[in-house]
Amino acid sequence: MAGQLASFGYKIVDQKYEADLWLLNSCTVKSPAEDHFRNAIIDAQKHSKHIVVTGCVPQAAPKNNYIKGLSVVGVQQIDRVVEVVEETLKGHSVRLLGQKKLSGRKTGGAPLDLPKIRKNPLIEIIAVNTGCLNQCTYCKTKHARGDLGSYPPEELVARAKQSFEEGVCEIWLTSEDTGAYGKDIGVSLPELLWKLVETIPEGAMLRVGMTNPPYILEHLQEMAKILQHPRVYAFLHVPVQAGSDSVLMDMKREYCVADFRRVVDFLKEMVPGITIATDVICGFPRETDEDFEETLDLVREYKFPSLFINQFFPRPGTPAAKMPRVLPQQVKKRTKAISELFQSYRPYNHKVGERQQILVTEISFDEKHYVGHNKFYEQVIIPMDEQLMGKMVDVEIISAGKHYLEGKIVGDLGSPSINAPLAKGAISGNHESCNKTSSAECVQLVDLKTSSSYFWIGLSVLVLAFLVRLVLKLRGGS
């Protein structure tokens, strides 16, 4: 959305309270996320800002009182954000919530070749599909995203090629369920991945997104081969949510614990060193102490290096919201127990002394180190040196923390066979700015996710704000 507005002629700036319009993007996964979204709207109204809202919250519940009268951009309508902003600035309320269809079939959504501004010029994030095939009883996202809609492989490959031409050296594939990709259009995830692998230049890497167990089970052999590829991270995020079959049945997750074990055990055997990340929900309705103990046993057995621990939050309109709740103090007790278990082991200590190759793409949160990732997508921090960014670097691991490794540079730097990256804030694609027909000439962007820890721990909303400053031009006395 930032790319479209910038391409249209708006200027993206930083100070939100100087702007006239905020565009707020939301997520409906957790209650705290929606609370933060609601608070941002109240803040905008308090300061007399024009407001446009988008994302899963208004899509799933457009009649919510706190978005009454606001303009809405639906999750499949982001290619029309400029229209909505223009009309909102004129004082109109516009709501675009429809699904995009081709020959009666839902598509992936807005075109992939829209102009965009990458938050990190070295990383391209590509959604391979939208929606899913599941009916999880706790999930509100289904209400917003609907059934599965996949982008054709050729469109995804074209986007990847363009990204590498623009200096990107790392691609992340994302969706609500990457493993289900293509089931609606007669192709499979491995077919897509093999096509993408052919486009990855030397010195660049591909990361496969989250996949639920039922769909990855169908492709274990091929997925193992793909994850062994030197330009694909040996990393997979496979949410288990609970170690109890009875809880999984209440969740309608469409797999059992044995299925999850089969996925993890097979990939660990076929892709030595692979990183498996997973999620658990504490205090799901009707979860007993025995059920929770099974979840603890699963974590003790596999010692997942990356474990996302979530407390159950009832989402309005979902079946789980009507189920008998576990007492809040019990939920807190279980959350504490599994958090302490997770903190009790150190998954990376045995790697001290190893020599590894990493791709450097980020700056650490404390802004004191550069961050790279090794083949297993393990975070490796190194001293800051501008010539390292975007490069493949050989390091020796000198220490290990709970969530990271620390390395020192050894050997020569590797140069990726890609172009120099775009400048930060530059628009992706060869899109020339449009001639504006309205009076809005300056846009301001604020990323509200930096204002709350919810956004960093995956429990909440991704909130973007596009903030618009007006310069009125008189036309014929109007």
Summary of the structure (lengths in Angstrom):
residues: 478
radius of gyration: 22.9
end to end distance: 29.5
largest distance: 75.6
contacts: 1614
relative contact order: 0.16
helix: 33%
strand: 24%
